[in-house]
Amino acid sequence: MEVRHRTLGEFIIEKQADFQYTSGELSRIINSIRLAAKVVNYKVNKAGLVDIVGTAGEQNIQGEDQQKLDVYANEVFIQTLINREIVCGIASEENDDFITVPGNDKCHNNKYVVLMDPLDGSSNIDVNVSVGTIFSVYRRISPIGEPVTKEDFLQPGINQVAAGYVIYGTSTMLVYTTGHGVHGFTLNPAIGTFYLSHPNMKFTEEGTIYSINEGNYVHFPQGVKDYIKYCQLEEGNRPYTSRYIGSLVSDFHRNMIKGGIYIYPTSSKSPKGKLRLLYECNPMAFIAEQAGGKASDGFKRIMEIQPNELHERVPFFCGSPNMVEKAEEFMKNAK
């Protein structure tokens, strides 16, 4: 007898009681992200058939070449959230500044802001490798009824009320948490519905995969070099397997399912790190912790870092807790 999986919509309704302080807004935000993800998924799956691959000819605030799909995904997610009038502000990795949701005063009465990386790993599109979307939701701290302020976005990760990602791969999945575990939903493309396929996702305490761009080895701090050598040493369940896709969502997703650690450290080329605290590290850290994992900058918990700017970068160590703690140990000893 075939088991009927719950849809994402049914799951959200069932879990409505878990959403503190809300009367439906947070559920509607998740539903809006679900809708935008389906639109972007359709375009991703047509890459190569339509003029959507390659660079758009512009750079984002970080000085990186924007891919055409970056621009498209950014517009889709922003417009979907704006059109539904359910958030008071949006911040995107692709935009210089935050967006105050325009329109009537009703939007100023909304309680939540959304931060996002609309298409993580987009340079992989041209070679048909999985990419993703990352999102994070915070309750505003500015007075309700007034326009959103930068301080609403510059909150530490511990204030997140929801976070998640969409991975556009061999199957498309939406994975999210509202602080009550991590759940994954797989899209049935035939009918356009997400079904609960991975309830209560968990990291293993110990993993066997390490994910880092070893091509930058000579530029890494000594603690990271020492940890890599430890991973390669033949002892116990080591050497670990090296797996690096170059798309944070894809690397994180694999490590959460199989057990492993993802590292993007500081380097002589990127002295502050490469990943963005607000758009990538905080949401992934929230998901990791809710799945029994750990997320650190090599020395302290990612979600306790107080952001000072919208596009702040930090080093990132994330995954199975024993592996992250061992990496932190090497970082501390090399200091």
Salt bridges, closest charged atoms under 4 A:
GLU10 OE2 - ARG4 NH2 2.88
GLU14 OE1 - ARG6 NH1 2.45
GLU25 OE2 - LYS111 NZ 2.68
ASP51 OD1 - LYS68 NZ 2.63
GLU64 OE2 - ARG276 NH2 2.67
GLU93 OE2 - ARG276 NH1 3.81
GLU235 OE2 - ARG238 NH2 3.52
ASP251 OD1 - ARG254 NH2 2.93
GLU280 OE1 - ARG276 NH1 3.83
GLU289 OE1 - ARG301 NH2 2.80
ASP297 OD2 - LYS300 NZ 2.95
GLU304 OE2 - ARG301 NH1 3.12
GLU325 OE2 - LYS294 NZ 3.74
GLU328 OE1 - LYS294 NZ 3.25
GLU329 OE2 - LYS326 NZ 3.53
